[in-house]
Amino acid sequence: MKSVFILCLFSMMFSVNCFSQVRILNLNKTNTERTIHIKEHKRIKIQTVEGKVFYGRFTIIDSTSLMIKENLILLKDIKKVRQKSLFSTIANPIFIAYGSALFVGGVLVIGTGGFGALVGGVLVITSIPMILTPAIVNNHDSEKWNYLIQLE
């Protein structure tokens, strides 16, 4: 009797995994064939047309809306979507702070003149991508991207 019960339990758990569908937020670039898939319950940051910003794990409600922390957001009201992994949440401020310190140090070293100007110039040039990249990368603006919810 125990073995039958365990067999039934495992078959139910297996069948739920086999027949469940994954819901995905698709981001399609308008002028190219590029597509980005974001699975449900991943961290994203959304900016709406009204200027409100929502951050967290999202849940898909239906084909036209999703929810972040009990806030219903329609796809047509989204201005910008950004993927926010846990690593980027932790690492981006570190990169910005380190890049800013290099930039300030480079500017101070440039002021010494001579060989210091060369070293300071290299520091300034290498610090600029560390400051700008976290702010620019991963933004998917509604003017360049189409948003669509699909079942996988």
Beta strands, then each sheet from edge to edge (+ up, - down):
strand 1: 23-29
strand 2: 35-39
strand 3: 43-48
strand 4: 53-62
strand 5: 65-68
strand 6: 71-74
strand 7: 78-83
strand 8: 139-141
strand 9: 145-151
sheet 1: 2+ 1- 9+
sheet 2: 6+ 5- 4+ 3- 7+ 8-
end
